[in-house]
C-alpha cells in the first residue's frame, strides 16, 4: 500500500472514529478543547506511523488507546508540576478509564456527553452549530466556513471562543438529568436542525441547496436517536429530516434551478428515506404523550410524502396539524406556513387574508417568503400586477442567487400573462 493510499485510508477511518476519540478523551480531561488537541496529535501519530507499520487490524482501537495514553501523559505532567491531591486521584481514575477504553456502552455514553456539551445553551446557536460540525462531524474549519459561506477566520473564532466559554464556565461533561434534560435536549435538536435547514435551503450564495449539510445533520440525528431512544422529539426530528431529505433530488433541475414542491416529479423522491421517516414518526407517536414541534412538522411532511400527486394532498389535515403546531409553538413563520395550507384547503382568498394580517409583524419585514407567498396568492385570484411587485420585493430580500432568479422569473411571467402559482 502506497503512502498516498494509506493517507486516504487514514482519512476515511478518522472521519468515522474522530468523534468517539474526542468524546472519550473529553471524559478524561473534562475539556473539549484539550480533547480535540489530543485527538489531532493522535491523527498525526497515525499519519507518521501507519505508512511504515501498516494499518492496524483494529484501527479504531489503536486510535482510542493512543489518544488515551496521550491524555494520561498530559495529566501526569500536570501532576508533576502541581502535586495536588485531586490530580493524583484523577490519575487513578484515568487508569480505570483506560481499562474500559473499548467498551461500547462507554463510547456511546461519551458521544452523548459530547453532543450535549457541544450544544450547551451557554453557547450561541451559531457557535453550537460550528462546534458540533467540528467535534462530531469531523469537518475542518475550512469546510464549515465554505458550507455556510462565512470567512474562515470567523468560523475559527467561533470555535475557539466556544471552547474557551465551555472551559471558563466549567460546563460539566455529562448528560443532563431530570428537569434539566428537556431544555438541554431542545438545544441539541435546534443545532442539528439548523445544520439541516442550511443544507435544505441555503440562505445565501449561488447554490439552492447544500446536500452535504443535510447528510451530516441526518447522521447526527440518527446517532442521537440510538443514544436516547425513549425521547419522542428526537425521533420526530429524524422523521422530519428523513422525509424532507427524500425530496432533494427533485428540488433541483438539470441546470441547478429550484423546483418547488407542487412542481416536483414525485417519481424522483427517495422512497427509502420516506419509509425511514415514516417509521421514525411512528416511533415518536408510539412513545406517547403530545407530539412536539418536530414530530408535528414531520406529520405535516408525511402528508406530502403519502400523496402520490400534489392534488391528492390532504390539505385539511395539514391545516389541523398547523393549528396544533401554532398552539404548541406559536411564531409568525408557523402562521405564514399555516396560511399557505389554508389557501390550499379553503381557497386563496382565505389564505391571503391571513397573510395580510401578518404583514405588520416586525420579524417578517425582511423575510422574503412573505412577499413570495403573497405573490402566489395574488396570482391565484387574478391580481397579477400586484403579484409582480411582490415577487420583485421577495427577490430583493433573498440572499440566495438561485432563489432570486426564480423569483425574478416569476415576476417576468406576471407581465407576460402566464404567471406561476406554486409554493416552496
C-alpha positions as CSV (number, residue, x, y, z in Angstrom):
1,X,0.0,0.0,0.0
2,X,1.5,3.4,-1.1
3,X,1.8,6.3,1.3
4,X,-0.9,8.2,-0.5
5,X,-3.2,5.2,-0.3
6,X,-2.5,4.8,3.4
7,X,-3.3,8.5,4.0
8,X,-6.6,8.2,2.2
9,X,-7.4,5.2,4.3
10,X,-6.5,7.1,7.5
11,X,-8.7,10.0,6.4
12,X,-11.6,7.6,5.9
13,X,-11.0,5.9,9.3
14,X,-10.6,9.2,11.0
15,X,-13.9,10.5,9.7
16,X,-15.6,7.6,11.4
17,X,-13.6,7.4,14.6
18,X,-12.8,11.0,15.4
19,X,-16.0,11.9,17.3
20,X,-15.6,8.8,19.5
21,X,-12.0,9.6,20.2
22,X,-12.7,13.2,21.1
23,X,-15.7,12.2,23.3
24,X,-13.7,9.6,25.3
25,X,-10.8,11.9,25.8
26,X,-13.1,14.8,26.9
27,X,-14.4,12.5,29.6
28,X,-10.9,12.1,30.9
29,X,-9.6,15.7,30.7
30,X,-13.0,17.4,31.1
31,X,-12.1,20.0,28.4
32,X,-13.3,19.6,24.8
33,X,-10.6,21.9,23.5
34,X,-7.8,19.9,25.1
35,X,-9.5,16.7,23.9
36,X,-9.6,17.8,20.3
37,X,-5.9,18.8,20.5
38,X,-5.0,15.3,21.8
39,X,-7.1,13.8,19.1
40,X,-5.3,15.8,16.4
41,X,-1.9,14.6,17.9
42,X,-3.2,11.0,17.6
43,X,-4.1,11.6,14.0
44,X,-0.6,12.9,13.3
45,X,0.8,9.8,15.0
46,X,-1.2,7.6,12.7
47,X,-0.1,9.6,9.7
48,X,3.5,9.2,10.7
49,X,3.4,5.5,11.8
50,X,0.9,3.7,9.6
51,X,2.7,4.2,6.3
52,X,5.7,2.3,7.7
53,X,4.0,-0.2,10.0
54,X,0.8,-0.7,8.1
55,X,-2.9,0.0,9.1
56,X,-3.6,-1.9,12.3
57,X,-6.2,-4.7,12.2
58,X,-8.3,-2.7,14.6
59,X,-7.6,0.9,13.6
60,X,-10.3,2.4,15.9
61,X,-8.9,0.7,18.9
62,X,-5.4,1.8,18.1
63,X,-6.5,5.4,17.8
64,X,-8.5,5.2,21.0
65,X,-5.7,3.6,23.0
66,X,-3.1,6.0,21.6
67,X,-5.2,9.0,22.5
68,X,-5.9,7.8,26.0
69,X,-2.2,7.2,26.6
70,X,-1.5,10.8,25.5
71,X,-4.3,12.0,27.8
72,X,-2.7,10.1,30.7
73,X,0.7,11.5,29.9
74,X,-0.7,15.0,29.9
75,X,-2.3,14.6,33.3
76,X,0.9,13.0,34.7
77,X,2.9,16.1,33.5
78,X,0.4,18.3,35.2
79,X,0.7,16.2,38.4
80,X,4.4,16.6,38.4
81,X,4.1,20.3,38.2
82,X,1.3,20.5,40.7
83,X,1.1,17.7,43.3
84,X,-2.4,18.4,44.3
85,X,-4.2,15.5,45.8
86,X,-7.2,15.8,43.4
87,X,-4.8,15.4,40.4
88,X,-3.4,12.2,41.9
89,X,-6.9,10.8,42.5
90,X,-7.7,11.9,38.9
91,X,-4.8,9.9,37.6
92,X,-6.1,6.8,39.2
93,X,-9.5,7.4,37.6
94,X,-7.8,7.9,34.3
95,X,-6.1,4.5,34.6
96,X,-9.5,3.0,35.2
97,X,-10.8,4.7,32.1
98,X,-8.0,3.1,30.0
99,X,-9.1,-0.4,31.0
100,X,-12.7,0.4,29.8
101,X,-11.4,2.0,26.6
102,X,-13.1,-0.4,24.2
103,X,-16.5,-0.9,26.0
104,X,-19.2,0.1,23.5
105,X,-21.6,1.4,26.2
106,X,-18.9,3.8,27.5
107,X,-18.3,5.1,24.0
108,X,-22.0,5.6,23.5
109,X,-22.2,7.5,26.8
110,X,-19.2,9.6,25.8
111,X,-20.8,10.5,22.4
112,X,-23.9,11.6,24.2
113,X,-22.0,13.7,26.6
114,X,-20.1,15.3,23.8
115,X,-23.3,16.2,21.9
116,X,-24.8,17.8,24.9
117,X,-21.6,19.7,25.7
118,X,-21.1,21.0,22.1
119,X,-24.7,22.2,22.1
120,X,-24.8,23.7,25.6
121,X,-27.1,26.7,25.9
122,X,-24.3,28.8,27.2
123,X,-23.1,29.0,23.5
124,X,-24.9,30.9,20.8
125,X,-26.8,28.9,18.2
126,X,-24.1,29.7,15.6
127,X,-21.3,28.5,17.9
128,X,-23.2,25.3,18.7
129,X,-23.5,24.5,15.0
130,X,-19.8,25.2,14.3
131,X,-18.6,23.2,17.3
132,X,-20.9,20.3,16.6
133,X,-19.7,20.1,13.0
134,X,-16.1,20.3,14.1
135,X,-16.2,17.8,17.0
136,X,-18.9,15.4,15.9
137,X,-18.9,15.8,12.2
138,X,-15.1,15.9,11.8
139,X,-15.4,18.8,9.4
140,X,-12.4,21.1,9.1
141,X,-12.8,24.8,9.8
142,X,-12.4,25.5,6.1
143,X,-15.2,23.0,5.2
144,X,-17.6,24.6,7.8
145,X,-16.8,28.1,6.5
146,X,-17.4,27.0,2.9
147,X,-20.7,25.3,3.8
148,X,-22.1,28.4,5.5
149,X,-20.4,31.0,3.2
150,X,-18.7,32.6,6.2
151,X,-15.0,33.7,6.2
152,X,-12.6,31.0,7.6
153,X,-11.4,33.4,10.4
154,X,-15.0,33.9,11.5
155,X,-15.6,30.2,11.9
156,X,-12.2,29.7,13.6
157,X,-13.0,32.4,16.1
158,X,-16.4,30.9,16.9
159,X,-14.9,27.5,17.5
160,X,-12.1,28.9,19.7
161,X,-14.5,31.1,21.7
162,X,-16.9,28.3,22.1
163,X,-14.2,26.0,23.6
164,X,-13.0,28.8,25.8
165,X,-16.5,29.6,27.0
166,X,-17.1,25.9,27.9
167,X,-13.8,25.8,29.8
168,X,-14.3,29.1,31.6
169,X,-17.9,28.4,32.6
170,X,-16.9,24.9,33.7
171,X,-19.6,23.2,31.8
172,X,-19.7,19.6,33.1
173,X,-19.0,16.9,30.6
174,X,-22.2,15.0,31.4
175,X,-25.7,14.1,30.2
176,X,-28.3,16.3,31.9
177,X,-30.9,14.5,34.0
178,X,-34.3,15.2,35.4
179,X,-35.7,18.7,34.8
180,X,-32.5,19.8,33.0
181,X,-32.9,17.3,30.2
182,X,-35.8,18.8,28.2
183,X,-34.3,22.3,27.7
184,X,-30.8,20.9,27.0
185,X,-32.2,18.4,24.5
186,X,-34.1,21.2,22.8
187,X,-30.8,23.0,22.4
188,X,-29.2,19.9,20.8
189,X,-32.2,19.4,18.4
190,X,-32.1,23.0,17.4
191,X,-28.4,22.9,16.5
192,X,-28.9,19.7,14.4
193,X,-32.0,21.2,12.6
194,X,-30.1,24.5,11.9
195,X,-27.5,22.4,10.1
196,X,-30.1,20.6,8.1
197,X,-32.0,23.7,7.2
198,X,-28.9,25.4,5.8
199,X,-28.4,22.4,3.6
200,X,-32.0,22.1,2.5
201,X,-32.5,25.8,1.6
202,X,-29.2,27.7,1.6
203,X,-29.7,31.2,3.0
204,X,-27.1,32.8,0.7
205,X,-24.7,32.0,-2.2
206,X,-25.0,30.6,-5.7
207,X,-26.5,27.1,-4.8
208,X,-30.1,26.4,-3.9
209,X,-29.1,23.5,-1.6
210,X,-26.1,22.1,0.2
211,X,-26.9,18.4,0.4
212,X,-23.7,17.6,2.4
213,X,-25.1,19.5,5.4
214,X,-28.4,17.6,5.2
215,X,-26.5,14.3,5.2
216,X,-24.4,15.4,8.2
217,X,-27.5,16.6,10.2
218,X,-29.2,13.3,9.4
219,X,-26.2,11.3,10.6
220,X,-26.1,13.3,13.8
221,X,-29.9,12.8,14.3
222,X,-29.7,9.1,13.7
223,X,-26.8,8.8,16.3
224,X,-28.8,10.8,18.8
225,X,-31.9,8.6,18.2
226,X,-29.9,5.5,19.0
227,X,-28.4,7.1,22.1
228,X,-31.7,8.4,23.6
229,X,-34.3,6.0,22.1
230,X,-37.0,7.0,24.6
231,X,-37.2,10.7,23.6
232,X,-40.1,11.1,21.1
233,X,-38.9,14.5,19.8
234,X,-35.6,13.1,18.7
235,X,-37.5,10.6,16.5
236,X,-39.7,13.4,15.4
237,X,-36.7,15.4,14.2
238,X,-35.2,12.4,12.5
239,X,-38.5,11.7,10.8
240,X,-38.8,15.3,9.6
241,X,-35.3,15.4,8.2
242,X,-35.6,12.0,6.5
243,X,-38.8,13.0,4.7
244,X,-37.6,16.4,3.7
245,X,-34.3,14.9,2.5
246,X,-36.2,12.5,0.4
247,X,-37.1,15.4,-1.9
248,X,-33.6,16.7,-2.5
249,X,-33.1,15.2,-6.0
250,X,-36.5,16.6,-7.1
251,X,-35.9,20.1,-5.7
252,X,-33.3,21.0,-8.3
253,X,-33.4,20.9,-12.1
254,X,-30.7,19.9,-14.5
255,X,-29.2,23.5,-14.5
256,X,-29.4,23.7,-10.7
257,X,-32.6,25.8,-10.8
258,X,-35.0,25.4,-7.9
259,X,-38.1,23.2,-8.4
260,X,-40.8,23.9,-5.8
261,X,-42.9,21.3,-4.0
262,X,-46.0,21.3,-6.2
263,X,-44.0,21.2,-9.4
264,X,-41.7,18.3,-8.4
265,X,-41.6,15.0,-10.1
266,X,-42.5,12.7,-7.2
267,X,-41.0,9.8,-9.0
268,X,-37.6,11.3,-8.2
269,X,-38.4,11.3,-4.4
270,X,-36.3,8.8,-2.4
271,X,-38.9,6.4,-1.1
272,X,-36.3,4.6,1.1
273,X,-35.8,7.8,3.0
274,X,-39.6,8.4,3.1
275,X,-40.0,4.9,4.6
276,X,-37.4,5.6,7.2
277,X,-39.0,8.9,8.0
278,X,-42.5,7.4,8.5
279,X,-41.0,4.6,10.7
280,X,-39.3,7.3,12.9
281,X,-42.6,9.2,13.1
282,X,-44.4,6.1,14.1
283,X,-41.8,5.5,16.9
284,X,-42.4,9.1,18.1
285,X,-46.1,8.5,18.2
286,X,-45.9,5.2,20.0
287,X,-43.8,6.7,22.8
288,X,-47.0,8.5,23.8
289,X,-47.8,12.0,25.0
290,X,-48.5,15.1,23.0
291,X,-46.5,15.4,19.8
292,X,-43.8,18.1,20.0
293,X,-42.9,20.7,17.3
294,X,-40.6,18.4,15.3
295,X,-43.0,15.5,15.3
296,X,-45.8,17.8,14.2
297,X,-43.7,19.1,11.4
298,X,-42.8,15.6,10.5
299,X,-46.5,14.7,10.4
300,X,-47.1,17.6,8.0
301,X,-44.2,16.4,5.8
302,X,-45.7,12.9,5.9
303,X,-49.0,14.2,4.4
304,X,-47.0,15.3,1.4
305,X,-44.9,12.1,1.3
306,X,-48.0,9.9,1.3
307,X,-49.7,11.8,-1.6
308,X,-49.0,10.2,-5.0
309,X,-49.8,13.5,-6.7
310,X,-50.0,17.1,-5.5
311,X,-53.7,17.0,-6.0
312,X,-54.1,14.1,-3.5
313,X,-52.5,16.1,-0.7
314,X,-54.7,16.1,2.4
315,X,-54.6,19.9,3.0
316,X,-57.4,19.7,5.6
317,X,-55.2,17.5,7.8
318,X,-52.2,19.8,7.2
319,X,-54.2,22.8,8.4
320,X,-55.2,20.8,11.6
321,X,-51.6,19.9,12.2
322,X,-50.5,23.6,11.8
323,X,-53.3,24.5,14.2
324,X,-51.7,22.2,16.8
325,X,-48.2,23.4,16.0
326,X,-49.3,27.1,16.3
327,X,-50.8,26.4,19.7
328,X,-47.7,24.5,20.9
329,X,-45.1,26.7,19.4
330,X,-46.6,30.0,18.1
331,X,-44.5,32.0,15.7
332,X,-45.1,34.3,12.7
333,X,-43.3,31.7,10.4
334,X,-45.6,28.9,11.6
335,X,-48.6,31.2,10.9
336,X,-47.3,32.0,7.5
337,X,-47.0,28.3,6.6
338,X,-50.5,27.8,8.1
339,X,-51.8,30.5,5.7
340,X,-50.4,28.5,2.8
341,X,-52.2,25.4,4.0
342,X,-55.5,27.3,4.5
343,X,-55.2,28.7,1.0
344,X,-54.8,25.2,-0.5
345,X,-57.6,23.8,1.6
346,X,-60.2,26.6,1.5
347,X,-59.1,28.9,-1.3
348,X,-56.5,31.6,-2.0
349,X,-58.7,34.5,-0.6
350,X,-58.8,32.8,2.8
351,X,-55.0,32.4,2.8
352,X,-54.4,35.9,1.6
353,X,-56.4,37.3,4.5
354,X,-54.2,35.5,6.9
355,X,-51.0,36.6,5.1
356,X,-52.1,40.3,5.1
357,X,-52.7,40.1,8.8
358,X,-49.1,39.0,9.2
359,X,-47.7,41.9,7.1
360,X,-47.1,44.3,10.1
361,X,-45.1,41.6,12.0
362,X,-41.6,43.0,12.6
363,X,-39.8,39.7,12.4
364,X,-41.2,39.2,8.9
365,X,-40.3,42.5,7.4
366,X,-37.1,41.2,5.8
367,X,-38.4,37.6,5.3
368,X,-38.5,37.0,1.6
369,X,-41.1,34.2,1.8
370,X,-43.8,36.6,3.0
371,X,-44.0,38.6,-0.3
372,X,-43.3,35.4,-2.3
373,X,-46.3,33.7,-0.8
374,X,-48.4,36.8,-1.1
375,X,-47.5,37.0,-4.7
376,X,-48.6,33.4,-5.3
377,X,-52.0,34.1,-3.7
378,X,-52.4,37.3,-5.6
379,X,-51.8,35.4,-8.9
380,X,-54.4,32.9,-8.0
381,X,-57.1,35.5,-7.5
382,X,-56.1,37.4,-10.7
383,X,-54.3,40.4,-9.2
384,X,-51.3,39.8,-11.4
385,X,-49.7,43.3,-11.3
386,X,-49.7,43.3,-7.5
387,X,-48.2,39.8,-7.6
388,X,-45.3,41.0,-9.8
389,X,-44.4,43.7,-7.3
390,X,-44.4,41.1,-4.5
391,X,-42.1,38.8,-6.4
392,X,-39.7,41.6,-7.2
393,X,-39.7,42.6,-3.5
394,X,-39.1,39.0,-2.5
395,X,-36.2,38.8,-5.0
396,X,-34.6,41.9,-3.4
397,X,-34.8,40.4,0.0
398,X,-33.3,36.9,-0.6
399,X,-29.5,36.4,-0.4
400,X,-29.6,33.2,-2.5
401,X,-28.8,33.7,-6.1
402,X,-30.8,30.7,-7.4
403,X,-33.9,31.8,-5.5
404,X,-33.5,35.3,-6.6
405,X,-33.5,34.2,-10.3
406,X,-36.6,32.1,-9.7
407,X,-38.5,35.0,-8.1
408,X,-37.5,37.4,-10.9
409,X,-38.6,34.8,-13.5
410,X,-42.0,34.7,-11.7
411,X,-42.2,38.5,-11.8
412,X,-41.5,38.5,-15.6
413,X,-44.1,35.8,-16.1
414,X,-46.6,38.0,-14.5
415,X,-46.0,40.7,-17.1
416,X,-46.4,38.1,-19.9
417,X,-49.8,36.9,-18.6
418,X,-48.5,33.4,-17.7
419,X,-47.7,33.7,-14.0
420,X,-46.7,30.7,-12.0
421,X,-48.6,29.5,-8.9
422,X,-46.7,27.3,-6.6
423,X,-45.3,27.1,-3.1
424,X,-41.9,26.0,-1.8
